[in-house]
Amino acid sequence: MTNGAGAWRVVPIPPGLHFVSTPIGAARDITLRGLDILAGAEVLAAEDTRTLRHLMEIHGVALGDRPLLSYHDHNGAAVRPRLLAALAEGRSVAYASEAGTPLVADPGFQLARAAISGGHAVLAAPGPSAVLAALTVSGLPTDRFLFAGFPPAGAGDRTRFLHDLASVAATLVLYESPKRIGRLLGEMVQQFGGGRQAAVCRELTKRFEEVSRGPLDALAEGFADRPVKGEIVVVIDRAPDAVADPLAVEAALRAALATGSVKDAASDVARGFGLGRRDVYALALKLAAGN
């Protein structure tokens, strides 16, 4: 709470490493506890010190003469010893990633491991998370989910990555670059089947927040040639519970091949059974060749 003069009241923060979740868009999403820690911790560290300074200024949290260290994946080996030394002295250290929850596709893992190994207290001030926000608005099951992070950029690694996820019996959550979202959706149609329900969440909690929901094939078509900006989270429904009957798939393919091309038949049957198009296409080629 403020002291009435626009500054946040400082409360004692116990020794240890405190991970503070910060807003992914709206500055008011910071928690009261998070502000308490930022106001009272003896040492502050951030993935982006400018972002943290700005957030603190908005809420009247004074930095004063406390150190504010830049800590991210590229300088962690050099900066980590300074933070561990502060912990060894019995001081309170707060760490905030640029946006969201530290360690969730953000830096902090090596710092947490080192602090735990050193016998120091490691605590979290929970709060904003793009993963949880996207799950909440997606309309898809949330009782079991897998956060898979960013897909690899390389074609081979990317194909294997998606292939491994296709049969997971949990709602999937991925991050993706706005430049590659159209490509990703098309690839997921190939691997997951076009009928799998999904949601593309863009700029969550920000001014131009947008959530597009529907089957993968419709989303892929909608984003194929569309210029996209902003942070992207993709949520995909879990794999179907029932395993498709191979004989039923083959019968459907034969019927589809009687009136359409191999490509169209494979796409239609894969969508109808919720199967990856790649495997169905291979079967369709064999059937079309009379094997």
Summary of the structure (lengths in Angstrom):
residues: 291
radius of gyration: 23.9
end to end distance: 74.0
largest distance: 82.5
contacts: 923
relative contact order: 0.11
helix: 41%
strand: 18%
